[in-house]
Amino acid sequence: MRIFWRAIVALVVVGLGLGLLFYEHPEWVMRQGTHLGLFFSRVQSNYVMTPEGRIHYYEGEPLIAGGGVPLVLVHGLADRDESWAPMLKRLKRAGFHVYALDLLGAGRSPYPAGSDYSISTQEQVVADFIQALGLQKPDMGGWSSGGWIVMKLALDHPDMVDRVVVYDSAGLTRAGGKGGTMFHPQTPEDVQQLANALGAQPIPKFMARDALRRLQSEQWVTDKAMASMADGKDTLDDRISGLQAPLLIVWGEDDQLLLVGDAMRLHSLDPASEVDVLQGCGHLAPKTCSARVAAATADFLKSNPAPTAQVRTLAKMR
């Protein structure tokens, strides 16, 4: 009986310790949960050396002959490769050999003080990543400013890219939505405002405090990146019409950061592009609506020839 009660006390102490750890560092705990989930889904955590340094990436290879079609996923501003976790698992099951990298100044990749963290700089990081792994014309997917990066890569190096999918993408001269000071939060309430614009669920204050600590520690990277974006030298308004790669534009209908009108404007500049608008989804569609987003992505990338010039609305799942 004494052993039994000792075990109960030990379990209570461990539970309290884990609860305190989660309360103080919820982002870190949830990240470890994501790592574990990817591990059990046979998605590997790897590094590759590039001219920019040791770049971290996740790799999910399907268990099929030939290893699957290569697909490189690029995250957006103030984000990291773990955000692709729901898409990684689904696209791996759909037969794609998926790579999701941490850009420069993100996650477990280098944070060089002298970098400008511009779209052009990050484009070069992705190009060097593809070459370092020896990938031959992979499909590319980019989310938010990551979409900007992959479209610019496809325009500058059409020989390196097969098809392109962008999710709630930046890259055009701003036509609406929110931003700016939202990415410079000063209080937990500012973090909640940013979460609202991204379409995330309301978050408890202790989680907002932890997110604020992380965002502020990386603020210098975000500020450099946004300053570079604001100068307009990398915007693609005048270049999209020259895109050779087939393009799929996926957009959350409820996106308040980059409005769905931006999707239509991007489509007007490349009329051959396909557009899928997702009802009930916001800027975080690849995470919160991953089933529909992954299905739309797989359908587009597997179709032969690629679908063109359609605008579809994908209804909210019930």
RAWO-V599787 format. One record per helix or strand of 3 or more residues. SS is the DSSP state (H for helix, E for strand). FROM is the first residue (numbers start at 1). LEN is the number of residues. Records with the same first field share a line. If there is no record, write none. Layout:
SS: FROM-LEN / FROM-LEN
This chain:
H: 2-23 / 26-15 / 65-3 / 81-13 / 119-15 / 145-12 / 158-3 / 180-4 / 188-11 / 205-13 / 219-12 / 240-3 / 260-10 / 285-4 / 290-13
E: 43-8 / 53-8 / 69-6 / 96-6 / 138-6 / 161-7 / 247-6 / 274-5 / 311-4
